[in-house]
Amino acid sequence: IEAAVNRLSAKIQYTNIVWSLLPEEFTLTEIQHVYEVIMGRTLDKRNFRKRINELRMIKPTGKKRYGMAHRPAALYTFKHRELEFVEVV
């Protein structure tokens, strides 16, 4: 398991592999959480969102997720649900 986590941690540095770990529609908080779990560290929310938007690998769906403690969260989807090489982190 450790080898798999290490490989995944390395792979998220240069690919969009997280598309395979998320549902079709997800929030920015959810994608950030996936990165944090794999990398084993907390990421700054503003910097993470800025970087994800710069990569242009996700797009807003126009929908929102309701029923949370705070305001409704915008939902996103990956532009391409296939492996692509990018400089993610």
Secondary structure, 3 states (H helix, E strand, C coil): CHHHHHHHHHHCCCECHHHHHCCCCECHHHHHHHHHHHHCCCCCHHHHHHHHHHHCCEEEEEEEECCCCCCCEEEEEECCCCCCECCCC
